[in-house]
Amino acid sequence: MSYDNSAVEIVSNFLAASMAPDPVLAATFMSDDVAITFTGGRAMPDPQTITAFNGGRYAWVKKALGDFDWMDRGDHTVVYSMGTLYGEWPDGRSFSGNRYLDRFEVRHGKITRMDVWNDSAEWLLQPGLAKA
């Protein structure tokens, strides 16, 4: 297995643009036919849709980036980004420590697949789970 850190760098740059939020810049790191699936199995066609979705769920949200793990799969590289979310709910309550895990597939210098999981839905359903 050979490590080409460009896949991790592409994902890191995408996440930085997403958190700005700059969905136009974020889109430059994704292939035209990217497959994006968010929590709950929601298909998202592009970063602009992600920004709009997050705008309805949070007053604002950012990622405290943790570790990146990667693996070479021959025709693509899989990159995992793990960390926590912090921000503010629409009602003004702040939150932090909300775990997330994002899985990316990078082919030919572009993100071709993104899968997103986090604790937000659970925290919204049962606010006592959140540690503000």
CYANA upper distance limits for C-alpha pairs under 8 A (distance plus 0.5 A):
  1 MET  CA     72 ASP  CA      6.93
  2 SER  CA     72 ASP  CA      7.70
  3 TYR  CA     72 ASP  CA      7.68
  5 ASN  CA      9 GLU  CA      6.72
  6 SER  CA     10 ILE  CA      6.48
  6 SER  CA    109 GLY  CA      8.04
  7 ALA  CA     11 VAL  CA      6.82
  7 ALA  CA     77 THR  CA      7.14
  7 ALA  CA     79 VAL  CA      7.66
  7 ALA  CA    106 VAL  CA      6.55
  7 ALA  CA    109 GLY  CA      7.39
  8 VAL  CA     12 SER  CA      6.53
  8 VAL  CA     68 PHE  CA      7.69
  8 VAL  CA     70 TRP  CA      7.88
  8 VAL  CA     79 VAL  CA      6.87
  9 GLU  CA     13 ASN  CA      6.52
 10 ILE  CA     14 PHE  CA      6.60
 10 ILE  CA     29 PHE  CA      6.96
 10 ILE  CA    109 GLY  CA      7.80
 10 ILE  CA    110 LYS  CA      7.86
 10 ILE  CA    111 ILE  CA      8.20
 11 VAL  CA     15 LEU  CA      6.65
 11 VAL  CA     29 PHE  CA      8.21
 11 VAL  CA     79 VAL  CA      7.99
 11 VAL  CA    104 PHE  CA      7.95
 11 VAL  CA    111 ILE  CA      7.95
 12 SER  CA     16 ALA  CA      6.74
 13 ASN  CA     17 ALA  CA      6.74
 13 ASN  CA     26 ALA  CA      8.31
 13 ASN  CA     29 PHE  CA      8.23
 14 PHE  CA     18 SER  CA      6.58
 14 PHE  CA     25 LEU  CA      8.33
 14 PHE  CA     26 ALA  CA      5.53
 14 PHE  CA     27 ALA  CA      8.33
 14 PHE  CA     29 PHE  CA      6.40
 15 LEU  CA     19 MET  CA      6.65
 15 LEU  CA     26 ALA  CA      7.95
 16 ALA  CA     20 ALA  CA      6.86
 17 ALA  CA     21 PRO  CA      6.41
 17 ALA  CA     22 ASP  CA      5.66
 17 ALA  CA     23 PRO  CA      7.30
 17 ALA  CA     25 LEU  CA      6.52
 17 ALA  CA     26 ALA  CA      5.53
 18 SER  CA     22 ASP  CA      6.14
 18 SER  CA     23 PRO  CA      6.41
 18 SER  CA     26 ALA  CA      6.14
 18 SER  CA     47 PRO  CA      8.03
 18 SER  CA     51 THR  CA      8.18
 19 MET  CA     61 VAL  CA      8.18
 19 MET  CA     62 LYS  CA      6.26
 19 MET  CA     63 LYS  CA      7.72
 21 PRO  CA     51 THR  CA      7.74
 22 ASP  CA     26 ALA  CA      6.65
 23 PRO  CA     27 ALA  CA      6.49
 23 PRO  CA     47 PRO  CA      5.68
 23 PRO  CA     48 GLN  CA      5.74
 23 PRO  CA     51 THR  CA      7.33
 24 VAL  CA     28 THR  CA      7.43
 24 VAL  CA     47 PRO  CA      8.03
 24 VAL  CA     48 GLN  CA      7.87
 25 LEU  CA     29 PHE  CA      8.01
 26 ALA  CA     30 MET  CA      7.82
 26 ALA  CA     47 PRO  CA      6.99
 27 ALA  CA     31 SER  CA      8.42
 27 ALA  CA     46 ASP  CA      7.52
 27 ALA  CA     47 PRO  CA      6.41
 29 PHE  CA    109 GLY  CA      8.27
 29 PHE  CA    110 LYS  CA      5.90
 29 PHE  CA    111 ILE  CA      6.60
 30 MET  CA     34 VAL  CA      6.71
 30 MET  CA    110 LYS  CA      5.44
 30 MET  CA    111 ILE  CA      4.91
 30 MET  CA    112 THR  CA      6.67
 31 SER  CA    110 LYS  CA      5.80
 31 SER  CA    111 ILE  CA      6.29
 31 SER  CA    112 THR  CA      5.94
 33 ASP  CA    112 THR  CA      7.39
 34 VAL  CA     45 PRO  CA      7.91
 34 VAL  CA     46 ASP  CA      8.03
 34 VAL  CA    111 ILE  CA      7.25
 34 VAL  CA    112 THR  CA      4.91
 34 VAL  CA    113 ARG  CA      5.92
 34 VAL  CA    114 MET  CA      8.19
 35 ALA  CA     43 ALA  CA      8.08
 35 ALA  CA     44 MET  CA      7.94
 35 ALA  CA     45 PRO  CA      7.50
 35 ALA  CA    112 THR  CA      6.73
 35 ALA  CA    113 ARG  CA      5.18
 35 ALA  CA    114 MET  CA      6.82
 36 ILE  CA     43 ALA  CA      6.26
 36 ILE  CA     44 MET  CA      5.65
 36 ILE  CA     45 PRO  CA      6.98
 36 ILE  CA     46 ASP  CA      7.82
 36 ILE  CA    113 ARG  CA      6.29
 36 ILE  CA    114 MET  CA      5.24
 36 ILE  CA    115 ASP  CA      6.46
 37 THR  CA     41 GLY  CA      6.27
 37 THR  CA     42 ARG  CA      5.90
 37 THR  CA     43 ALA  CA      5.08
 37 THR  CA     44 MET  CA      6.52
 37 THR  CA    114 MET  CA      6.79
 37 THR  CA    115 ASP  CA      5.38
 37 THR  CA    116 VAL  CA      6.84
 38 PHE  CA     42 ARG  CA      5.45
 38 PHE  CA     43 ALA  CA      6.84
 38 PHE  CA     44 MET  CA      7.57
 38 PHE  CA    115 ASP  CA      6.42
 38 PHE  CA    116 VAL  CA      5.24
 38 PHE  CA    117 TRP  CA      7.16
 39 THR  CA    115 ASP  CA      8.49
 39 THR  CA    116 VAL  CA      6.25
 39 THR  CA    117 TRP  CA      5.64
 39 THR  CA    118 ASN  CA      7.45
 44 MET  CA     49 THR  CA      6.54
 44 MET  CA     50 ILE  CA      7.06
 45 PRO  CA     49 THR  CA      7.15
 46 ASP  CA     50 ILE  CA      7.28
 47 PRO  CA     51 THR  CA      6.75
 48 GLN  CA     52 ALA  CA      6.78
 49 THR  CA     53 PHE  CA      6.55
 50 ILE  CA     54 ASN  CA      6.61
 51 THR  CA     55 GLY  CA      6.54
 52 ALA  CA     56 GLY  CA      7.04
 53 PHE  CA     57 ARG  CA      6.96
 54 ASN  CA     58 TYR  CA      6.27
 54 ASN  CA     60 TRP  CA      8.23
 54 ASN  CA     61 VAL  CA      8.11
 55 GLY  CA     59 ALA  CA      6.94
 55 GLY  CA     60 TRP  CA      7.47
 56 GLY  CA     90 PRO  CA      8.35
 57 ARG  CA     89 TRP  CA      7.59
 57 ARG  CA     90 PRO  CA      7.43
 58 TYR  CA     87 GLY  CA      7.92
 58 TYR  CA     88 GLU  CA      6.51
 58 TYR  CA     89 TRP  CA      5.17
 58 TYR  CA     90 PRO  CA      5.79
 59 ALA  CA     87 GLY  CA      7.98
 59 ALA  CA     88 GLU  CA      5.83
 59 ALA  CA     89 TRP  CA      5.76
 59 ALA  CA     90 PRO  CA      5.09
 59 ALA  CA     91 ASP  CA      8.31
 59 ALA  CA     92 GLY  CA      7.79
 60 TRP  CA     87 GLY  CA      5.92
 60 TRP  CA     88 GLU  CA      5.99
 60 TRP  CA     89 TRP  CA      7.70
 61 VAL  CA     85 LEU  CA      7.19
 61 VAL  CA     86 TYR  CA      6.24
 61 VAL  CA     87 GLY  CA      4.81
 61 VAL  CA     88 GLU  CA      7.02
 62 LYS  CA     85 LEU  CA      6.20
 62 LYS  CA     86 TYR  CA      6.04
 62 LYS  CA     87 GLY  CA      6.63
 63 LYS  CA     83 GLY  CA      7.46
 63 LYS  CA     84 THR  CA      6.28
 63 LYS  CA     85 LEU  CA      5.03
 63 LYS  CA     86 TYR  CA      6.83
 64 ALA  CA     83 GLY  CA      6.23
 64 ALA  CA     84 THR  CA      5.72
 64 ALA  CA     85 LEU  CA      6.49
 64 ALA  CA     86 TYR  CA      7.72
 65 LEU  CA     81 SER  CA      7.77
 65 LEU  CA     82 MET  CA      7.07
 65 LEU  CA     83 GLY  CA      5.37
 65 LEU  CA     84 THR  CA      7.26
 66 GLY  CA     81 SER  CA      7.42
 66 GLY  CA     82 MET  CA      5.73
 66 GLY  CA     83 GLY  CA      4.73
 66 GLY  CA     84 THR  CA      7.92
 67 ASP  CA     80 TYR  CA      8.49
 67 ASP  CA     81 SER  CA      6.53
 67 ASP  CA     82 MET  CA      5.97
 67 ASP  CA     83 GLY  CA      7.33
 68 PHE  CA     79 VAL  CA      7.20
 68 PHE  CA     80 TYR  CA      5.96
 68 PHE  CA     81 SER  CA      5.20
 68 PHE  CA     82 MET  CA      6.99
 69 ASP  CA     79 VAL  CA      6.20
 69 ASP  CA     80 TYR  CA      5.56
 69 ASP  CA     81 SER  CA      7.25
 70 TRP  CA     77 THR  CA      7.31
 70 TRP  CA     78 VAL  CA      5.88
 70 TRP  CA     79 VAL  CA      4.79
 70 TRP  CA     80 TYR  CA      6.62
 71 MET  CA     77 THR  CA      6.19
 71 MET  CA     78 VAL  CA      5.78
 71 MET  CA     79 VAL  CA      7.20
 72 ASP  CA     76 HIS  CA      6.88
 72 ASP  CA     77 THR  CA      5.11
 72 ASP  CA     78 VAL  CA      7.00
 73 ARG  CA     77 THR  CA      6.07
 73 ARG  CA     78 VAL  CA      7.50
 75 ASP  CA    107 ARG  CA      7.47
 76 HIS  CA    105 GLU  CA      6.94
 76 HIS  CA    106 VAL  CA      6.09
 76 HIS  CA    107 ARG  CA      5.32
 76 HIS  CA    108 HIS  CA      8.19
 77 THR  CA    105 GLU  CA      6.22
 77 THR  CA    106 VAL  CA      5.75
 77 THR  CA    107 ARG  CA      7.25
 78 VAL  CA    103 ARG  CA      7.52
 78 VAL  CA    104 PHE  CA      6.11
 78 VAL  CA    105 GLU  CA      5.14
 78 VAL  CA    106 VAL  CA      6.93
 79 VAL  CA    103 ARG  CA      6.36
 79 VAL  CA    104 PHE  CA      5.60
 79 VAL  CA    105 GLU  CA      6.91
 79 VAL  CA    106 VAL  CA      8.15
 80 TYR  CA    101 LEU  CA      7.42
 80 TYR  CA    102 ASP  CA      6.14
 80 TYR  CA    103 ARG  CA      5.09
 80 TYR  CA    104 PHE  CA      6.81
 81 SER  CA    101 LEU  CA      6.33
 81 SER  CA    102 ASP  CA      5.66
 81 SER  CA    103 ARG  CA      7.06
 82 MET  CA     99 ARG  CA      8.17
 82 MET  CA    100 TYR  CA      6.36
 82 MET  CA    101 LEU  CA      5.19
 82 MET  CA    102 ASP  CA      7.05
 83 GLY  CA     99 ARG  CA      6.46
 83 GLY  CA    100 TYR  CA      6.13
 83 GLY  CA    101 LEU  CA      7.36
 84 THR  CA     96 SER  CA      7.64
 84 THR  CA     97 GLY  CA      5.68
 84 THR  CA     98 ASN  CA      5.47
 84 THR  CA     99 ARG  CA      4.83
 84 THR  CA    100 TYR  CA      5.94
 85 LEU  CA     96 SER  CA      6.42
 85 LEU  CA     97 GLY  CA      6.55
 85 LEU  CA     98 ASN  CA      5.33
 85 LEU  CA     99 ARG  CA      6.74
 85 LEU  CA    100 TYR  CA      7.20
 86 TYR  CA     94 SER  CA      8.10
 86 TYR  CA     95 PHE  CA      5.90
 86 TYR  CA     96 SER  CA      4.50
 86 TYR  CA     97 GLY  CA      6.92
 86 TYR  CA     98 ASN  CA      7.07
 87 GLY  CA     94 SER  CA      6.17
 87 GLY  CA     95 PHE  CA      5.97
 87 GLY  CA     96 SER  CA      6.98
 88 GLU  CA     92 GLY  CA      6.30
 88 GLU  CA     93 ARG  CA      6.01
 88 GLU  CA     94 SER  CA      4.67
 88 GLU  CA     95 PHE  CA      6.36
 89 TRP  CA     93 ARG  CA      5.89
 89 TRP  CA     94 SER  CA      6.75
 89 TRP  CA     95 PHE  CA      7.94
 93 ARG  CA    132 ALA  CA      8.49
 94 SER  CA    132 ALA  CA      6.49
 95 PHE  CA    130 ALA  CA      7.38
 95 PHE  CA    131 LYS  CA      7.11
 95 PHE  CA    132 ALA  CA      4.91
 96 SER  CA    130 ALA  CA      8.24
 96 SER  CA    131 LYS  CA      7.09
 96 SER  CA    132 ALA  CA      6.19
 97 GLY  CA    130 ALA  CA      8.30
 97 GLY  CA    131 LYS  CA      7.29
 97 GLY  CA    132 ALA  CA      8.36
 98 ASN  CA    118 ASN  CA      7.37
 98 ASN  CA    119 ASP  CA      6.12
 98 ASN  CA    120 SER  CA      7.25
 98 ASN  CA    130 ALA  CA      7.88
 99 ARG  CA    118 ASN  CA      5.95
 99 ARG  CA    119 ASP  CA      6.22
100 TYR  CA    116 VAL  CA      7.95
100 TYR  CA    117 TRP  CA      6.09
100 TYR  CA    118 ASN  CA      4.58
100 TYR  CA    119 ASP  CA      7.25
101 LEU  CA    116 VAL  CA      6.66
101 LEU  CA    117 TRP  CA      5.78
101 LEU  CA    118 ASN  CA      6.82
102 ASP  CA    114 MET  CA      7.43
102 ASP  CA    115 ASP  CA      6.13
102 ASP  CA    116 VAL  CA      5.10
102 ASP  CA    117 TRP  CA      6.77
103 ARG  CA    113 ARG  CA      8.41
103 ARG  CA    114 MET  CA      6.12
103 ARG  CA    115 ASP  CA      5.59
103 ARG  CA    116 VAL  CA      7.10
104 PHE  CA    111 ILE  CA      7.08
104 PHE  CA    112 THR  CA      7.99
104 PHE  CA    113 ARG  CA      5.98
104 PHE  CA    114 MET  CA      5.04
104 PHE  CA    115 ASP  CA      7.05
105 GLU  CA    111 ILE  CA      6.22
105 GLU  CA    112 THR  CA      6.11
105 GLU  CA    113 ARG  CA      5.49
105 GLU  CA    114 MET  CA      7.14
106 VAL  CA    110 LYS  CA      5.88
106 VAL  CA    111 ILE  CA      4.90
106 VAL  CA    112 THR  CA      6.22
106 VAL  CA    113 ARG  CA      7.78
107 ARG  CA    111 ILE  CA      6.95
107 ARG  CA    112 THR  CA      6.96
119 ASP  CA    123 TRP  CA      6.68
120 SER  CA    124 LEU  CA      6.55
121 ALA  CA    125 LEU  CA      6.70
122 GLU  CA    126 GLN  CA      6.50
122 GLU  CA    127 PRO  CA      8.34
122 GLU  CA    129 LEU  CA      8.10
123 TRP  CA    127 PRO  CA      5.40
123 TRP  CA    128 GLY  CA      7.79
123 TRP  CA    129 LEU  CA      6.19
123 TRP  CA    130 ALA  CA      6.15
126 GLN  CA    130 ALA  CA      8.49
